[in-house]
Amino acid sequence: LGSDTSLWSLPRQRTSKDTYFCPIAEVLAVEEEVAQSLLELKESTCQKGTKLQQLDIELQNASKEDACLQARLCQLATELQELREMEADLQEQETKVDEDTTVTIPSAVYVAQLYRCISKIEWDYECEPGTIKGIHHGPTVALPIHLDSTQLSQKSISDYLWSLVDTAWEPEPDLTP
């Protein structure tokens, strides 16, 4: 036993084999770590390159979509401007029509009333097209009018209607001073 304890207490001597293999093993371990790190970096770089390509494709697609949307926006802006111009034109026409109707319709109504007072003919506006109907309120008796404009000339119709108008002028009693 005593001799065994002496073996443990003695420092171990290195052989030349241990001296050469120990640093080589350490170098190989470091090289293996570095190689593993390089492989991981290459794989990460490859993944990031793939991701970058995908992002480039998405950017190109988004740029195309943006160009399409910009073109559509320009088209819609043009349509909006055209609609605004049309609205302004329609408002101008509506104003002109309003002016015309406020002037023309009352004057047309006045002229129609004047013709009715002069001719004393009450027209039937509900009759069929091509038919002239009404009642002439003469000095003594009311006379119905029923003419077919498809068989008579405009001149003969006009002559007949004017023949009904009394040529003797008598002022209305309430119009004299």
C-alpha positions, 0 to 999 in steps of 0.5 A: 500500500505504501508504494501505491500512495507514492504514485498518487503523490508524485506529479505525473510526467508528461510524455512527448506524446501528451505534449503534442496531442493535447494542444492538437486536440485543443486546436481541433476542438477550436477548429470544429467550433469555428467550422460550426460557427461558419456553417451556422453563419452561412445558413443564417446568411442564406436564410437572410438572403432568401428573406431579402429576395422575398422582401424585394419581390414584395417591394416590387409588387407593392410598387406596381400596385402603388403605380396602379392606384396612382393611375386610378387616382388620377383617373378618378380626379379627372372624372371628378373634375369633369363631373364638377364642370357638368354640375356647373353647366347644369346649374347654369342651364337650370338658372337660365331655364328658371329665368325663362320660365319666370318670364316666358310662362307668365307671358305665355299665360297672358297671351293665351288669356288674351286670345281667349278674351278676344276669340271667346273660345274655350279649348278642350285640351283633353281631345285626341291628337289631330282633333281641334275641340272647344266651345265658342261663346258667341254674342248670343249662343255657345257654338261647339267646335269640332275640327279634324286637322288631318283633313283640313288645311291649317289655313282653312282651320285658321279662317274658320276660327277667325270667322267666329270672332266678332269684329265689332269692338265694345269695351268691357263695362268695368274697363271704362273710366 
